Amino acid sequence: MHSETTATEEPAAARGAVAIITNRRGELLLHLRDDLPTIAWPAHWSLMGGGCDPGEAPATAIVRELDEEAGLTADSMTQLFETRDEHGSGQIITFFAGVWDGDETRLPLSEGVKLQFFAPEHLGILTIPPYIRAGIHRYLAARPS
C-alpha cells in the first residue's frame, strides 16, 4: 500500500537579535523596557534589539533595530552566539557585539524608557531577563581583559 507522507512541519521559530554595545570604558549599553503588560519582560533592563522581520537575517535585523529604536550605528558589529528566550517571547535570539562611544542621553529613543551605560560590576543590582543576563555573562567571560 502506497501512502503519501504529509509531514506537518513545525513553523520556523521566531527569531530576534540583540546587541551588546560597549564604550571605551568597557561599559555596556542597556535599555530600560516599557512597563507594558503586552510586551515580553516589561520594566526590565535589556539589550537593544528586537524581532527579525519574515525572511530577514539577524545581522540585518540588529542594524535596523538599533537605527529604529535609537538612531544608533555601532562600529565593529560581530555576531557572537544564539540562545532562546525560554521564559519570555520564546524566540531564538542572536547576540551581537559592537562598539559605540557616544552620549546615550542624546540618542532619539523611540521605544522604552531610557538608555544607560553600566559598568559590568553594577549589572548584578539590575532587573535583567535571565537569557540576557546569561548572554552578557557569556560575552564578558570570553572577552579578553
C-alpha positions as CSV (number, residue, x, y, z in Angstrom):
1,M,0.0,0.0,0.0
2,H,1.4,3.4,-1.0
3,S,0.6,6.4,1.1
4,E,1.8,9.9,0.8
5,T,3.7,11.4,3.7
6,T,2.1,14.6,4.8
7,A,4.7,15.8,7.3
8,T,3.4,18.6,9.3
9,E,6.4,20.9,9.6
10,E,6.7,23.0,12.6
11,P,6.6,26.7,11.8
12,A,10.1,28.2,11.9
13,A,10.8,29.6,15.4
14,A,10.5,33.3,15.7
15,R,13.9,35.0,15.6
16,G,15.3,38.1,17.2
17,A,18.6,39.9,17.6
18,V,20.2,41.9,20.4
19,A,23.4,43.9,20.7
20,I,25.9,44.1,23.5
21,I,27.2,47.7,22.8
22,T,30.3,48.7,24.8
23,N,32.1,52.0,25.0
24,R,35.8,52.7,25.5
25,R,35.5,52.4,29.3
26,G,34.1,48.8,28.9
27,E,30.6,49.8,30.0
28,L,27.6,48.1,28.5
29,L,24.6,50.0,27.0
30,L,21.3,48.8,28.4
31,H,17.8,49.7,27.5
32,L,15.0,50.0,30.1
33,R,11.9,48.5,28.6
34,D,8.5,50.0,28.8
35,D,6.3,48.8,31.7
36,L,3.5,47.3,29.5
37,P,1.8,44.0,30.1
38,T,1.6,43.3,26.4
39,I,5.4,43.0,25.9
40,A,8.0,40.4,27.0
41,W,10.0,41.4,30.0
42,P,8.2,44.7,30.9
43,A,10.2,47.2,33.1
44,H,13.4,45.1,32.7
45,W,16.8,46.4,31.7
46,S,17.8,44.6,28.5
47,L,20.0,44.9,25.4
48,M,18.8,46.8,22.4
49,G,17.3,44.8,19.6
50,G,14.1,43.1,18.5
51,G,12.4,40.6,16.3
52,C,13.5,39.7,12.8
53,D,11.0,40.5,10.0
54,P,10.0,37.5,7.9
55,G,13.0,36.4,5.9
56,E,15.3,38.9,7.5
57,A,18.7,37.8,8.7
58,P,19.6,38.6,12.3
59,A,22.6,40.6,11.1
60,T,20.3,42.8,9.1
61,A,17.7,43.0,11.9
62,I,20.1,44.2,14.5
63,V,21.3,47.1,12.3
64,R,17.7,48.1,11.6
65,E,16.6,47.8,15.2
66,L,19.4,49.9,16.6
67,D,18.6,52.6,14.0
68,E,14.8,52.4,14.6
69,E,15.0,52.4,18.4
70,A,17.7,55.0,18.9
71,G,19.3,56.2,15.7
72,L,22.4,54.3,16.7
73,T,25.0,52.9,14.4
74,A,27.6,50.7,16.2
75,D,31.1,50.0,14.9
76,S,32.7,46.6,14.6
77,M,29.4,44.7,14.8
78,T,30.2,41.0,15.3
79,Q,27.9,38.0,15.6
80,L,28.5,36.1,18.9
81,F,26.1,33.2,19.6
82,E,22.4,32.2,19.7
83,T,20.2,31.4,22.6
84,R,16.5,31.0,23.3
85,D,14.3,33.3,25.4
86,E,12.7,30.3,27.2
87,H,10.5,32.3,29.6
88,G,9.5,35.3,27.5
89,S,9.0,35.5,23.8
90,G,10.2,32.0,23.0
91,Q,12.3,33.5,20.2
92,I,15.7,32.3,19.1
93,I,17.9,35.3,19.9
94,T,21.2,36.0,18.1
95,F,23.6,38.1,20.2
96,F,25.9,40.6,18.6
97,A,28.7,42.8,20.0
98,G,29.5,46.3,18.8
99,V,31.2,49.5,19.9
100,W,29.7,52.9,20.3
101,D,31.2,55.7,22.3
102,G,28.6,58.5,22.2
103,D,26.4,60.1,24.8
104,E,23.4,57.7,25.3
105,T,21.3,60.5,26.8
106,R,21.4,62.3,23.4
107,L,20.0,59.4,21.4
108,P,16.5,59.8,20.0
109,L,14.9,56.8,21.8
110,S,11.7,55.7,20.1
111,E,10.9,52.7,22.4
112,G,11.4,52.1,26.1
113,V,12.1,54.4,28.9
114,K,15.8,55.1,28.7
115,L,19.3,54.0,27.6
116,Q,22.2,53.9,30.0
117,F,25.8,52.7,30.1
118,F,26.6,50.4,33.1
119,A,29.9,49.1,34.3
120,P,29.8,45.3,34.3
121,E,30.2,45.2,38.1
122,H,27.0,47.1,38.5
123,L,24.8,44.7,36.5
124,G,24.0,42.5,39.5
125,I,21.6,45.0,41.0
126,L,19.6,45.4,37.8
127,T,16.4,43.5,36.8
128,I,17.6,41.8,33.6
129,P,15.8,39.0,31.8
130,P,17.6,35.7,32.6
131,Y,18.6,34.9,29.0
132,I,20.0,38.4,28.5
133,R,22.0,38.2,31.8
134,A,23.3,34.8,30.8
135,G,24.3,36.1,27.3
136,I,26.1,39.1,28.9
137,H,28.0,36.9,31.3
138,R,29.0,34.6,28.4
139,Y,30.2,37.6,26.5
140,L,32.1,39.0,29.5
141,A,33.8,35.6,30.3
142,A,35.1,35.3,26.7
143,R,36.2,38.9,26.4
144,P,40.0,39.5,26.7
145,S,40.7,41.6,29.8
